[in-house]
């Protein structure tokens, strides 16, 4: 597959020569590591994404992470205004998208494209760390990608002596750790992206032979690939309240307990996206409403809970069955739906229902997915968390969602996959 790297013809607006960078470095004392920014200790309390940055800063976060340099100047300027930093991603081609790391001309072209991006932003005071690629180890075969990563890291150090360089790995795997150790000496640290296994990251890294510094650049709920599934292989998503509990426990058990080597983390996703469902990974709804996980992050970052907390959902059932019961409904028949929740601030709750087809056009590694089709006029609200669902006439897999709103931009979410069949 021909791979073309797009570089905007718009003239660079930032004059990097007129900006004064803040020196960022990793200090080693014995077997311990510490990130220093401007000579001061800096533990990353970050979020992945560029949406709602004001809220992140207000809630105690101090850094955002990007996957590329699109709108880089605006992102950096906004971060600087808010007093937060940016781990700036460099979009490196993936073998699973058709790039060939045996193609020396394409590899060189990519290097020079990235050089221009580094030159453009290297002196910005909000810049914290450079991130080379995203999950380049996902479904790849050619280890020459790590040679390219090392050349990019060397280039960055030549162009920018003020900021560390990392690459983001999908999970913790000894094979990749060995490649990094042998082929990428120019990297200053590694970054791992782990979901259900977050609490075991420190031990996994030690078992894989990594004794250097690291950060976690994606972490969040139990991933759709690693949790429970229905008999028809629909992944079962945690409710927003279940997510809040696991975010808190996993963070406290891993990042808070391994500050000797862990330099911090970026929670995923500080925004919203469609990935298997519209609610799985985003801490916000499409309208910007905040889930209970946002409350947890505010507590983890600042030590304080918000004054207004999100609703808490206890249970969600269809036809007196819970999500793990492999619910099969007869087409055209009606079934009772019940969601049980409470609000910590005793706000009146409003229940919004949505019925979607099960997602079938699926991405990989966070690739873009289309939101599944919505079925209208299939749900009759009965108030107070109760509704009547009319099962679709067409056989197949569906998913029922509930959004529980407190009227103050806070929300609880849950969904149940079910199958329609005679």
C-alpha positions, 0 to 999 in steps of 0.5 A: 500500500502506498503511504503518503505523509501529509505536511501542510503547506501553510506557513509555520506561524510559530517562531520557535526562535522567539520562544523560551523552552522550559528544560525537562529532564529525568533525574536518576538517583540509585534505582529511582527516577524523577521527572524535573521541569524547570529544575522542579519535581513534576509528577504527571497527573494527565489526561489524553485528549485536547477537549475540556482542558480547562476542566482538567486544569480546574480539577487538578490535572497538570498535563494533556497528551496528544497523538499528533501535532495537528493544531499543535500551536493552539493546543500548546498555547492553550495549555500554557495559558492554563498552566499545564503541559503537553506530551506531544505525539508525533504521528508515526506510520503503522505497519498494520495500516500498510507502511513498509519499514523496509522502504528506506525512502519512505522511512527517510521521508517520514523522519524529515517530516517529523523533523519539521514538526519538532523544529516548529514546537520544540521551544514552546514552554508548555511542551513536556515530552515527545511521544514517537508514534502510538502502539507501533507494536500492535499487530506488527511483524517487522522489527525495523520499526524500532530502528526507525523509532531510534533514528527519530529519537536521535533526531529529536535530541539533535534538534531539541536538547530540552525535552525527553523522548518516549514511544507508546507501547500497547501493553507490556511484552518482554519481546518489545521490551527487549527490542527497545533495550537493544534497538532504541538506546536514544529513548529516555523512557518508555510509555505503556498503555494498559487497561484491565491490567493496570494494577500489575504494570509495575510487576509486569515491567520488572518481569519483562526486564525494564528497570528504567523510567516509564509513564502510562499514557493510556489507562481506563476501564476494562477494555472491550477485548479483555472483559466478559462477552455475551454468547454472540460475542458482544462485549459487556461494558461496565457501568459508569459507577463500576468504572469509577470504582476500578479507575480509583482502585487501579490508579491507587494500586499502581501509579501511587505505589511505584513513584520510584520509576513511574513518572505519571500517567494520562487517563483515557479518554478526556472527551468522548469517542465511539469505540465499540459503544459511544460510552466505553472509553470517554469520561464525558458524553457527546454533550459534555456531561461528566460521569462519575469517573471525572469525580474520581479523577478530581479526587485522585488529582487534587485530594478533594471530591467535587461539591456536585457529584455524578449520579450513581447507578446500582443496577440496570435490567431488561425483562428482570435480567441483568447484563450477564444473563445473555438476554434474548428477546422475541421480536416485536414483544414488549419488555420492562426496563428498570434502572436503579440509581441515586444522586449524592446531592439528592438532585432530581434524576432524569432518565434518557433511553437510547436503542442502538444496533450492535456495532459491526464496523469495528476499528482496531487499536483506537481506529475511527469507528462510526456510531451504530444506527439508532432505532427510534420510537422503541422505548416508552418512558414510565418515569423514575427509572422505568420504561417499556422496550419494544424489541425490534422486528429484525433478528440480530444484536442490539444494545440498550443505553440509559443516561441518568442526568442530574440537571447539573451536567453530571451523568451516569451511564449503562448499557445492556446488549441483547439479541432478538430472535424467535 
